[in-house]
Amino acid sequence: MTPSQSAYWQEFCAATGHDRAPDDVFAFGDSPQLADELLALVLIDRKKATASHSRWHEPGGDPLPKPGELALVLDGRGEPACIIKTSRVDRHPIKDTTEEFAWVEGEGDRSLAWWMDAHIEYWTREAAREGYVFDTGQDAIFHRFDRIRPLPAAPLGK
């Protein structure tokens, strides 16, 4: 972690009594602009899920997220922006994504059609860059989470 990432994490640990390193440190998307766009949705509690191609979680790759794990989420410049806690992880073919998951992921108009178009475009771009062939029959990891830092704003009147 960078010094600013470590400082953010240490502040969280001091405030909560948490005593472990983050389970993951990452930015959403594949560009600084996309990272900032998706982060903005997390910070207003609209985005509470993400999906990644299962190939990144094959043996020797990134470990699968597990419920209860904490991740430090970065902005497009690599600066710490929030901490999320995994609530649920599912694996299934991309073509079987549900309208409900698209809504929880919170992007675009939140419809399954928008989700599918955007993610096919993203994974096709990723496949070209990484040298694999993309197909919606391939599995993805569907990761749900809650933002725990900064603390969500209290509802008005509470």
C-alpha positions as a Markdown table, in Angstrom:
| # | Residue | x | y | z |
|---|---|---|---|---|
| 1 | Met | 0.0 | 0.0 | 0.0 |
| 2 | Thr | 1.1 | 3.6 | -0.6 |
| 3 | Pro | 1.6 | 5.9 | 2.4 |
| 4 | Ser | -1.8 | 7.5 | 2.0 |
| 5 | Gln | -3.5 | 4.1 | 1.7 |
| 6 | Ser | -1.8 | 2.9 | 4.8 |
| 7 | Ala | -2.7 | 6.0 | 6.7 |
| 8 | Tyr | -6.4 | 5.7 | 5.7 |
| 9 | Trp | -6.4 | 2.1 | 6.7 |
| 10 | Gln | -4.7 | 2.8 | 10.1 |
| 11 | Glu | -7.3 | 5.5 | 10.9 |
| 12 | Phe | -10.0 | 2.9 | 10.2 |
| 13 | Cys | -8.3 | 0.4 | 12.4 |
| 14 | Ala | -7.8 | 2.9 | 15.3 |
| 15 | Ala | -11.5 | 3.9 | 15.1 |
| 16 | Thr | -12.9 | 0.4 | 14.9 |
| 17 | Gly | -10.4 | -1.9 | 16.7 |
| 18 | His | -9.9 | -3.8 | 13.5 |
| 19 | Asp | -6.4 | -5.4 | 13.6 |
| 20 | Arg | -5.8 | -6.9 | 10.2 |
| 21 | Ala | -4.6 | -5.7 | 6.8 |
| 22 | Pro | -7.3 | -5.2 | 4.2 |
| 23 | Asp | -8.3 | -8.3 | 2.3 |
| 24 | Asp | -8.1 | -6.4 | -1.0 |
| 25 | Val | -7.1 | -3.0 | -2.2 |
| 26 | Phe | -8.5 | -2.0 | -5.6 |
| 27 | Ala | -10.1 | 0.6 | -7.9 |
| 28 | Phe | -13.2 | -0.3 | -9.9 |
| 29 | Gly | -13.0 | -0.5 | -13.7 |
| 30 | Asp | -10.1 | -0.3 | -16.1 |
| 31 | Ser | -9.4 | 3.4 | -16.3 |
| 32 | Pro | -9.0 | 6.3 | -13.9 |
| 33 | Gln | -12.3 | 7.9 | -15.3 |
| 34 | Leu | -14.3 | 4.7 | -14.8 |
| 35 | Ala | -12.8 | 4.2 | -11.4 |
| 36 | Asp | -14.0 | 7.6 | -10.3 |
| 37 | Glu | -17.5 | 7.2 | -11.9 |
| 38 | Leu | -18.1 | 3.9 | -10.2 |
| 39 | Leu | -16.7 | 5.1 | -6.9 |
| 40 | Ala | -19.1 | 8.0 | -7.0 |
| 41 | Leu | -22.0 | 5.5 | -7.1 |
| 42 | Val | -20.6 | 3.6 | -4.1 |
| 43 | Leu | -20.2 | 6.8 | -2.1 |
| 44 | Ile | -23.9 | 7.7 | -2.6 |
| 45 | Asp | -24.9 | 4.1 | -1.7 |
| 46 | Arg | -26.3 | 3.4 | -5.2 |
| 47 | Lys | -23.7 | 0.8 | -6.2 |
| 48 | Lys | -23.6 | -2.1 | -3.8 |
| 49 | Ala | -22.3 | -4.8 | -6.1 |
| 50 | Thr | -19.7 | -5.5 | -8.8 |
| 51 | Ala | -18.9 | -8.3 | -11.2 |
| 52 | Ser | -15.5 | -9.6 | -12.4 |
| 53 | His | -14.7 | -12.3 | -14.9 |
| 54 | Ser | -14.0 | -15.6 | -13.2 |
| 55 | Arg | -10.7 | -16.0 | -15.1 |
| 56 | Trp | -9.2 | -13.5 | -12.6 |
| 57 | His | -10.0 | -15.9 | -9.8 |
| 58 | Glu | -8.5 | -19.1 | -11.3 |
| 59 | Pro | -5.6 | -20.9 | -9.4 |
| 60 | Gly | -2.7 | -18.5 | -9.1 |
| 61 | Gly | -5.0 | -15.5 | -9.6 |
| 62 | Asp | -6.9 | -13.2 | -7.2 |
| 63 | Pro | -8.6 | -15.0 | -4.3 |
| 64 | Leu | -12.3 | -15.0 | -4.4 |
| 65 | Pro | -13.9 | -12.5 | -2.1 |
| 66 | Lys | -15.6 | -14.0 | 0.9 |
| 67 | Pro | -18.4 | -12.6 | 3.0 |
| 68 | Gly | -17.1 | -10.5 | 5.9 |
| 69 | Glu | -13.9 | -9.5 | 4.1 |
| 70 | Leu | -12.9 | -5.8 | 4.0 |
| 71 | Ala | -11.5 | -4.0 | 1.0 |
| 72 | Leu | -10.0 | -0.6 | 0.6 |
| 73 | Val | -11.4 | 1.0 | -2.5 |
| 74 | Leu | -9.3 | 3.6 | -4.4 |
| 75 | Asp | -10.2 | 6.5 | -6.6 |
| 76 | Gly | -8.8 | 6.9 | -10.2 |
| 77 | Arg | -5.6 | 8.4 | -8.8 |
| 78 | Gly | -5.0 | 5.5 | -6.5 |
| 79 | Glu | -6.0 | 7.4 | -3.4 |
| 80 | Pro | -8.1 | 5.7 | -0.7 |
| 81 | Ala | -11.8 | 6.6 | -0.9 |
| 82 | Cys | -13.8 | 4.1 | 1.1 |
| 83 | Ile | -13.9 | 0.7 | 2.7 |
| 84 | Ile | -16.4 | -2.0 | 1.7 |
| 85 | Lys | -17.4 | -5.2 | 3.4 |
| 86 | Thr | -18.4 | -8.2 | 1.3 |
| 87 | Ser | -21.9 | -9.5 | 2.0 |
| 88 | Arg | -22.4 | -12.1 | -0.6 |
| 89 | Val | -20.5 | -13.8 | -3.5 |
| 90 | Asp | -22.0 | -15.8 | -6.3 |
| 91 | Arg | -20.6 | -17.5 | -9.4 |
| 92 | His | -22.6 | -18.2 | -12.5 |
| 93 | Pro | -22.6 | -17.7 | -16.3 |
| 94 | Ile | -22.7 | -14.0 | -17.3 |
| 95 | Lys | -25.8 | -14.7 | -19.5 |
| 96 | Asp | -27.7 | -15.7 | -16.3 |
| 97 | Thr | -27.3 | -12.3 | -14.6 |
| 98 | Thr | -30.6 | -11.1 | -13.1 |
| 99 | Glu | -32.4 | -7.8 | -13.3 |
| 100 | Glu | -32.1 | -7.7 | -9.5 |
| 101 | Phe | -28.3 | -7.9 | -9.6 |
| 102 | Ala | -28.2 | -5.2 | -12.3 |
| 103 | Trp | -30.3 | -2.9 | -10.1 |
| 104 | Val | -28.0 | -3.5 | -7.0 |
| 105 | Glu | -24.9 | -2.9 | -9.1 |
| 106 | Gly | -26.4 | 0.6 | -9.6 |
| 107 | Glu | -24.8 | 1.6 | -12.9 |
| 108 | Gly | -26.5 | 3.3 | -15.9 |
| 109 | Asp | -30.3 | 3.1 | -15.8 |
| 110 | Arg | -30.0 | 0.0 | -13.6 |
| 111 | Ser | -31.7 | -2.3 | -16.1 |
| 112 | Leu | -30.5 | -5.7 | -17.1 |
| 113 | Ala | -30.2 | -4.6 | -20.7 |
| 114 | Trp | -28.0 | -1.6 | -19.8 |
| 115 | Trp | -25.9 | -3.9 | -17.5 |
| 116 | Met | -25.4 | -6.5 | -20.2 |
| 117 | Asp | -24.5 | -4.0 | -22.9 |
| 118 | Ala | -22.0 | -2.2 | -20.6 |
| 119 | His | -20.4 | -5.4 | -19.3 |
| 120 | Ile | -20.1 | -7.1 | -22.7 |
| 121 | Glu | -18.3 | -4.0 | -23.9 |
| 122 | Tyr | -16.1 | -4.0 | -20.8 |
| 123 | Trp | -15.2 | -7.7 | -20.9 |
| 124 | Thr | -14.7 | -7.6 | -24.7 |
| 125 | Arg | -12.2 | -4.7 | -24.2 |
| 126 | Glu | -10.6 | -6.7 | -21.4 |
| 127 | Ala | -10.4 | -9.9 | -23.5 |
| 128 | Ala | -8.7 | -8.1 | -26.4 |
| 129 | Arg | -6.2 | -6.5 | -24.0 |
| 130 | Glu | -5.5 | -9.8 | -22.1 |
| 131 | Gly | -5.6 | -12.2 | -25.0 |
| 132 | Tyr | -8.7 | -14.3 | -24.3 |
| 133 | Val | -12.0 | -14.8 | -26.1 |
| 134 | Phe | -15.0 | -13.4 | -24.3 |
| 135 | Asp | -18.4 | -15.2 | -24.3 |
| 136 | Thr | -21.5 | -14.6 | -22.1 |
| 137 | Gly | -21.6 | -18.3 | -21.3 |
| 138 | Gln | -18.4 | -17.8 | -19.3 |
| 139 | Asp | -18.7 | -17.4 | -15.5 |
| 140 | Ala | -18.4 | -14.2 | -13.6 |
| 141 | Ile | -18.0 | -13.5 | -9.9 |
| 142 | Phe | -21.0 | -11.5 | -8.6 |
| 143 | His | -19.8 | -9.6 | -5.5 |
| 144 | Arg | -22.2 | -7.7 | -3.2 |
| 145 | Phe | -21.0 | -5.4 | -0.5 |
| 146 | Asp | -21.8 | -2.6 | 2.0 |
| 147 | Arg | -19.9 | 0.6 | 2.3 |
| 148 | Ile | -18.7 | 0.9 | 5.9 |
| 149 | Arg | -16.3 | 3.9 | 5.6 |
| 150 | Pro | -16.9 | 6.7 | 5.3 |
| 151 | Leu | -20.0 | 6.0 | 7.3 |
| 152 | Pro | -23.2 | 6.2 | 5.3 |
| 153 | Ala | -25.1 | 9.4 | 6.1 |
| 154 | Ala | -27.9 | 9.1 | 8.6 |
| 155 | Pro | -31.4 | 9.5 | 7.2 |
| 156 | Leu | -32.9 | 13.0 | 7.6 |
| 157 | Gly | -34.8 | 13.3 | 10.9 |
| 158 | Lys | -32.9 | 10.6 | 12.7 |
